[in-house]
Amino acid sequence: MNIYPSWEDMAVSKIKNMMVTEQGLALDTICHFLEEHNQLWEKQVSHRDPSVQKLLEFLSLDPQQATDKAFLFHLYGLFLRECPSVEQVQCHLASLLELSHQFSSQREGIALAVGLASTKHLEEVWALLEHLGRTKFLRSATVSPDNQDEILKSSFLSATILLTRSLREEYGSQRYKFTQVPELIQCLLGILQEEPNSLNTFFRQRVILVIMGLSNLRPRLKPLLKSQVLQTCLHSVYKLPSTEALRSSAPSLEQALDVTVLYKKTVRALDLLLQNFISENPSMDEVCFLLQHTETWLKSDKSHERCRAVQSIFLLLQYAVNSLKLAKEAVPSMLGHQIGLLTLLWRDKDESTQEHSHYCVFLLMQLVFQQKGKLVESTQWSKMKLIGANESREWEGKLYHMMKVFKDDLTVAQHTQLILTLVHSLGSYNYLRCDLAAQLLLMTCEEPGFRKEQVAEILQGLFQELPNIYCRGIQKTISKATVALGIQHTQEVVEVILSLCHSLDRWILLLWKALATNYHLSRNVITLLYVKLKLRPPRRLLQSTYQARLVSLTALSTIYELLYTPEYKNTFRWAFAGILLGLLTELYYLLEVGLVHGISDYQEDNLASKPLGPCRICLEALKGLFWTNQYWEVFADIKLIQGWELFGHLETFPKGVTLLARTMVHYNCEVRAVLGQALIFLKSTEERDNIVGICIIAEFLNSPDVFQYVSQKAMDNSLNLGLSSRNQTVRAMSLKGLGSILIHPKKVTVLRSKLMELLDNFLQPELKDPVGLMEIMGQLLHYLGAQSTGTISFKIAQHLLSLFTDERANVREYAIFLFGDVIHYGGKKFRQSLKMLAFQAAVPLLFHMADPCPEVAMKAKFTFLRCAILLKWEFRKELFTKLAWGQGLGAANDIFVYMIESNFGNYQQFLSQALMYLDSPHKTLKLAAMRFIGGLLQDYFGDLCFYLTKDDVVILKNYLEALSHDTDARTRKFYMNYWDDVMELSHYVMN
């Protein structure tokens, strides 16, 4: 481009003296000449236009220059600059920009004229360029990206470059505000976005450099626009194919070299843009703002994109460390996140990315040290800086030192963000990245001094990320990290996990399970849950919206869930007594405050069918405590006599606790530990604690072992304390306890004497009130316990057995129920004799499960199970499940199998008892006997052939022959179905 300093001043003087209309004519003349002779432009054909020559002569310029197009563009720009009319300038600027942009010399000429015009008509030039970029260039770029579009874009870019340069030189960034910079940048970004994903020109580089120049003008770019600039420019450069792909797509070696140079210059332009931004605002906030826009690329699945991003960050940070001094006041928490992202690239597959990411972290920490005024080369940091270790132990050691530096030198917020970055990378599809994240997370959590305020955010982040983690190795590491947190901050960890328990899904359960891997920690966890369970606000403070957030309810739901978690089985066994009384008092509290929704409306064998209310959860947790801790017999006993229903109402609650305590004594279930807790609860200021405590104590006093666990004096003091209670139940139960035979041993003789007297009456053939007598005898046996004589117990049980077939349903019911108690009160001397009676009762009890009276059937199940436990049958727990929840012939058949398989070889006794029930007046009992006999004939035919005698078979044949004349169709059908089997059996036995 030619410059004419000698003629310019003279020409400007003449132009200023011209009228506006004369200036307009002169501009038209030049523009017409340039437009008319466009086709001769490249050939440089000399052509003289008389009008142009006259204009030059008027301006005292050399007419020979009329063929110099660059000179004419320069002159055109001078006319525009000196023209005082805004309308005239706008009109002729538009004409200028309509000229051809085909050749570079044309574009340079137009840009020169525009630049000259802008020195005095900035707003008009700016508006026209902005309009042109938003309409013609962008529209043509999206509709028809052909050669003409490229020419237009290049021309627009050239004009913008010269305009920017002119503005910077003429006005300076401090003396003028360029309000249309955002619009012009938006135009440039729009054009940049339409660039193809290849590299053939310097267009990307030039756009980025122009944007950098515009960003230096006042006012500074707003964060939103700067963010758009970063996103667009980073995407335009990073998204390009890899350098290998760019070179391989070039048709020749020479062009491949050109592409390499072109790529380096484009990347350099991007680096300069980033450095320019940090120079404008040298602060840690700006560093984080810039790095924030590289996050997508640091996480990219494509290696070359990650590599480009890390190299850019490295150069930016290197520039910041070496050339700038950052403001000290900024300590953005986001810095921790960005350190975390870069650290996770230390095991990237690409060695260059590994190396640069390491240096990036080092440089970021240098900036942190500089802000703090610390020496950069701290001992710990210098150890970390040299990471390049090949051996696993050395690598882990240096990672440990690195994490220690982070903890010591980053702020709490920054350190938290770093850890959260590790957490949110655990679900990455890149195994190297998530494995390193897990390793670093574990190191951080195991490091002593982990801050309490970080626990909540870390655990919440883990909870959110757990569903995305599929690798078992990573899950195990997370469990270890959770344990490490729990050991340091047990209370905080428990509280955070509880706060996440709005839905007890399997991810929350994973965190609880992790805490259970450390036995001492699991004990502390259950202890804290017990403490939370007791945080019960009074009813007046409860609100309907508050119930959902009630801490004790959350703890209750968690305890219920963990009871069925195998990892906590031993811990609940250890905490059995405390949890038991905690659940009992919690249930009483829930009944008091009226949170009883769904307490009775449920199906016990299908609890998952709908959400459970607080009372139902508490009751199920209470049951589960026994079921999951090898005390299923306690649960079963109470279940089979419908005792759990007593806990559903305040009025019957004490009776339920008493029944539970009695059953616990019966099966020697944690008596010592529970008694200790009950004594503590009796001294509590809470009335509900006193009620639960005294009900347990009063019943436990029927155990002969109580004074092995507590002194009589301590017991007397506790019971006397209960007498002064304001609660009537507590006073009454305390009085009952003080009257027990353990407190007054002399009562034993009196009670035994009374029991003998009642036994004599009981054995009389004509008894007016056998049920009432059985109730009194049952109470006396209960009070005496093991101190009752075995002879009395045996005689009572023997007579009760004869009452199983009594025609009165209530007599059958109480006889069967009392039999289940009596067989346990004989002492060691008569244990074997009572076992024989239990064996004799088995078949009748089995049949009475089909008794026409439902109460008799229920008591038969209860006593049948007690006999099975006393006789130590196999499959006792499975037997109970069938008794409690089994239905139909399938359940009946299972019970039959459990019974027969547990009494191998006793077919003769079973068969003789069953035959007697064929004469029962109750059809259901008779049908039960027929099914039993049929089952033996069908399933155990071979065993019957071996164990039955000839007399047994004769009796069997006689009973079946009698059935052939029965009027009942089902009886005759039974005879027809099994007569052949009996005859075959007879044949085998007789021979």
LOVO-419279 format. One record per residue (C-alpha): residue in one letter; z, y, x. Coordinates in steps of 0.5 Angstrom, whole numbers, plus 500, padded with zeros to 3 digits. Layout:
BEGIN
AZYX;...
***
This chain:
BEGIN
M500500500;N498507503;I503513503;Y500520504;P506524505;S502530507;W498531501;E503529496;D507536496;M501540495;A499535489;V505536486;S505543487;K499544483;I501538478;K507542476;N503549475;M498545470;M499545462;V502539459;T495538455;E492539462;Q496533465;G495529459;L487530461;A488528468;L492522466;D487519461;T481521467;I485516472;C487511467;H480511464;F477510471;L482504473;E480501467;E473501467;H472499474;N477493473;Q471488475;L469491481;W477491484;E477485488;K470486491;Q472494493;V465496491;S465504492;H464507486;R464515485;D466518478;P465525477;S471526473;V475523478;Q472527484;K473534480;L480532479;L481531486;E478537488;F482541483;L488538487;S485540493;L485533495;D479529499;P474527493;Q472521498;Q479518496;A476517489;T475510490;D482508493;K485505487;A492505491;F491512492;L490513484;F496509482;H500513486;L497520483;Y498517476;G505516478;L506523480;F503526474;L508521470;R514524474;E512531473;C510531466;P515535462;S513531455;V517525453;E511523448;Q506524454;V510520459;Q511514453;C504514451;H501514458;L506509461;A504504455;S496505457;L498504465;L502497463;E496495459;L491495465;S489488468;H495485472;Q490480475;F490481482;S497483486;S494489489;Q493491481;R500489480;E503493486;G499499484;I502499477;A509498479;L509504484;A506508478;V512506474;G517507480;L515514481;A515515473;S522512473;T525517478;K525523472;H524519466;L528513467;E530512459;E523512457;V521507463;W527503462;A525502454;L518501455;L519495460;E525492456;H520492450;L515489454;G519484457;R522482450;T515482446;K509481450;F511477456;L516472453;R512471447;S506469451;A510465455;T513461450;V506460446;S501460451;P503459458;D496460462;N494464468;Q494470464;D501469462;E503468469;I499475471;L503478466;K510476468;S508477475;S506484474;F513485470;L517482475;S514487480;A515493476;T522491475;I523490483;L520497484;L524500479;T531497481;R529499488;S528506486;L534507481;R538504487;E535509492;E535515487;Y541515483;G546511487;S550506483;Q556511482;R553517479;Y549514473;K550509468;F544504466;T545502459;Q539498459;V541493464;P543488460;E537488456;L532487462;I536482465;Q536478458;C528479459;L528476466;L533470464;G528468458;I522468463;L526464468;Q528459462;E521458461;E519456468;P517449469;N521444472;S517444479;L517449485;N510452486;T511460487;F517464489;F518467482;R525463481;Q527467488;R524473486;V527473479;I534471482;L534477487;V532482482;I537480477;M542481483;G539488484;L540490477;S547487477;N549492482;L547498478;R553501473;P556499469;R558492472;L555486468;K560484462;P563477463;L559474457;L552476460;K554474467;S556468465;Q549467462;V546469468;L550464472;Q548458467;T541460467;C540461474;L544455476;H540451471;S534453474;V535451481;Y540445480;K535442475;L529442480;P527435482;S530432489;T527435495;E524428496;A521428489;L519436490;R515434497;S512427495;S509431489;A505436493;P498434494;S498435502;L503435508;E502442509;Q504444502;A510439502;L512443508;D511450504;V515447498;T521445503;V521453505;L520455498;Y526451496;K530453501;K529461500;T530459492;V537456494;R538462498;A537467493;L542463488;D547463494;L546471495;L547472488;L554468488;Q556472494;N554479491;F558477485;I564475489;S563482493;E563486487;N570483485;P573480491;S579476487;M581469486;D580470479;E572472480;V572465485;C575461479;F570464474;L564463479;L566456480;Q567455473;H560455472;T558449477;E563444473;T557441469;W553440476;L559437480;K560432474;S553430474;D550423474;K545425479;S547425486;H542431488;E545436483;R552434485;C550436492;R547442491;A553445487;V558443492;Q553446498;S553453494;I560453493;F561451500;L557457502;L560462497;L567460499;Q565460507;Y563467505;A569469501;V574467507;N570470513;S568476510;L572478504;K580480503;L581478496;A586481492;K593478492;E596479485;A591474482;V594466481;P589463476;S591456474;M584454473;L584454481;G588447480;H582445476;Q577446481;I581444487;G581437483;L574437481;L572438488;T577433491;L574427486;L568428490;W571426496;R569419495;D562421493;K556416495;D553422498;E556423505;S553430505;T557431498;Q563428501;E563432507;H562439503;S567438498;H572436503;Y571443506;C571446500;V578444498;F580446505;L577453504;L580454497;M587452500;Q585457506;L584463500;V591461497;F594461504;Q591468505;Q594470499;K601468500;G600471507;K602464510;L598461517;V592457515;E594452520;S600449516;T602442519;Q601438513;W594442511;S592440518;K593433517;M589433511;K584437514;L581432518;I580427513;G575422515;A579416516;N575409515;E582405515;S585404508;R592406510;E590412514;W586414508;E592413503;G596417508;K592423509;L591423501;Y599423501;H599429505;M594433501;M597432495;K604434498;V600441500;F598442493;K605441490;D608445495;D603451495;L600451489;T603455483;V606450477;A601452473;Q595451478;H598444480;T599442473;Q591444472;L590440478;I593433475;L590434468;T583434472;L585428475;V588425468;H581427464;S577424470;L580417469;G575415463;S569417468;Y563412468;N563413475;Y568408478;L569411485;R571418481;C576415476;D579410481;L581416486;A583420480;A588414478;Q590413486;L592421486;L595421480;L600415482;M601419488;T603425485;C608422480;E611418485;E612424489;P620426488;G621433485;F616432480;R617438475;K620437468;E615443465;Q609439467;V611432464;A609434457;E602436459;I601430463;L603425458;Q599429452;G593429457;L594421458;F595420451;Q588423449;E584420455;L587413454;P582411449;N576412454;I579408459;Y576401459;C578399467;R584394467;G585396474;I586404472;Q590402466;K595399471;T595405475;I596409469;S602405467;K605405474;A604413474;T608413467;V614409470;A614414476;L615420471;G620416467;I624414473;Q624422475;H625425468;T627419463;Q629424457;E623429458;V618423458;V621419452;E621426448;V614427449;I612420447;L616421441;S612427439;L606424440;C608418435;H606421429;S601415428;L604409432;D597407435;R596402440;W595408445;I602410444;L604403445;L601402452;L606408454;W612405451;K610398454;A609402461;L616404461;A618397460;T616394466;N622397470;Y628394467;H633400468;L628405465;S627401459;R635401458;N635408459;V629409454;I632405449;T639408450;L635415449;L632412442;Y639410440;V641417441;K635420438;L637416432;K644419431;L641426430;R642426423;P642433420;P646434413;R643433407;R643441405;L639442411;L634438410;Q627440407;S621436404;T617439410;Y622438415;Q623430413;A616429417;R619432423;L626429423;V627426430;S631420427;L626418423;T621418429;A626414433;L627409428;S619408427;T619407435;I625402435;Y622398429;E615398433;L618396440;L622391437;Y616387436;T614389443;P615383448;E616387454;Y622390450;K625383448;N631383454;T632390453;F634390445;R638384447;W642388452;A643393447;F643389441;A650391438;G649399439;I642398436;L645394430;L650399428;G645405429;L640402424;L646400419;T649407419;E641410419;L640406413;Y646409410;Y644416412;L637415409;L640412402;E645418402;V640424403;G635420398;L630418402;V629411399;H622411397;G619404397;I625401399;S624396393;D617396392;Y614392397;Q611385399;E615382405;D610378408;N605384408;L608390410;A602393413;S598393406;K601401406;P605406409;L613404409;G618409407;P624411412;C629406408;R624401408;I622402416;C630402417;L631395413;E625392416;A628394423;L634391422;K631385420;G627385426;L633386430;F635379428;W628375428;T626378435;N633376438;Q633369437;Y638370432;W633368426;E638364423;V642370421;F636373418;A634367414;D641366411;I641372408;K634372406;L634366402;I640368398;Q637375397;G642378401;W638384404;E637387397;L644389398;F642394403;G638398398;H643401394;L649405396;E654402391;T652395394;F651397402;P658395404;K657388401;G651387405;V654389411;T660384410;L655379408;L651380415;A658380419;R660374416;T653370417;M654373424;V661370425;H658363422;Y652363428;N657366433;C652372434;E654377439;V661378436;R664381442;A659386443;V658388436;L666388435;G667393441;Q662398437;A665397431;L671399433;I668405436;F665407430;L671406426;K674412430;S668416429;T668423425;E662421421;E664417414;R658413414;D660410421;N667408419;I664404413;V660400417;G665399422;I671397418;C666392414;I664389420;I671388423;A674386417;E669380417;F670379424;L677378423;N676371420;S673369427;P679365431;D676368437;V677376436;F683376440;Q679374446;Y675380446;V681385443;S688385443;Q692385437;K695391438;A689395439;M686392433;D693394429;N692401431;S685401429;L686398422;N692403421;L687409423;G683406417;L688406412;S688414413;S681415412;R679419406;N674414404;Q676409399;T672403402;V675404409;R682404406;A681398402;M677394408;S683396413;L688394408;K684387407;G684386415;L691388416;G692382411;S688377415;I691370417;L689373425;I694378424;H699374420;P698367422;K704364418;K699365412;V695359414;T700354412;V701357405;L693357404;R692350406;S697348401;K694352396;L687349398;M690342397;E693343390;L686346388;L683340391;D687335387;N685339381;F677339383;L677332383;Q679331376;P674328372;E675333366;L675340369;K674346365;D672351370;P669348376;V665354378;G671359378;L675353382;M669353387;E669360388;I677360389;M676354394;G670358397;Q674364399;L680360401;L676356406;H673362408;Y679365410;L682359414;G675358417;A676353423;Q683353421;S682349415;T683341416;G677337417;T679332411;I680337406;S673340408;F670333408;K673331401;I670338398;A663337401;Q663329398;H665332391;L660337391;L655333393;S656329386;L655335382;F648337385;T646333379;D651336374;E647338367;R650345368;A646350372;N651354374;V655348376;R649346380;E648352383;Y655354386;A656346388;I650347392;F651354395;L659352397;F656345400;G652350405;D659353407;V664347407;I659343412;H661348417;Y669348416;G670341419;G672342426;K670338432;K673332429;F670331423;R663334425;Q660328425;S662326418;L660332415;K653331419;M652325415;L654328408;A649334410;F644328411;Q645325405;A644332401;A637333404;V633329399;P637332393;L636339396;L629338397;F628336390;H632342387;M628347390;A624345384;D630346379;P628349373;C634354374;P631359379;E638361382;V639353383;A632353387;M634359391;K641356393;A638349395;K633353400;F639356403;T643350404;F637346405;L636350411;R643350413;C643342413;A637342418;I640347423;L647343423;L643337424;K638340429;W632338426;E625340429;F621346427;R627349424;K624356424;E617354422;L621350416;F625357414;T618361414;K615356409;L622356405;A622364405;W615365404;G611359403;Q608358396;G604352392;L603345394;G601346401;A608349403;A611344399;N607339404;D609342410;I617342408;F616335407;V613334414;Y618338418;M623334414;I620327415;E618328422;S625330424;N628324421;F624319424;G626312422;N630314416;Y625312411;Q630307407;Q635312406;F630318403;L627313399;S633310395;Q635317394;A628319391;L628313387;M635316383;Y631322381;L626318378;D631318372;S632325372;P632329365;H629335369;K621334369;T621338375;L626334379;K622328377;L616330379;A618333386;A621326387;M614322385;R611327390;F616325395;I615318394;G607318394;G607322400;L611317404;L607311401;Q600315403;D602318410;Y607314412;F605307410;G605304416;D612306418;L615304411;C612297413;F616296419;Y623300416;L623297409;T627291407;K625286402;D630288397;D628296398;V621293396;V624290390;I628296388;L621300389;K617295385;N622295379;Y623303379;L615304379;E614298373;A619302369;L615308370;S609304367;H612305360;D614312360;T611317355;D609322360;A602322362;R603325369;T609319370;R604314368;K598317373;F603317378;Y604309377;M597308377;N595312383;Y601308387;W602301384;D597298389;D600301395;V607298393;M604292392;E600292398;L607294402;S610288398;H605284401;Y606286408;V614286408;M615280404;N610276409;
***
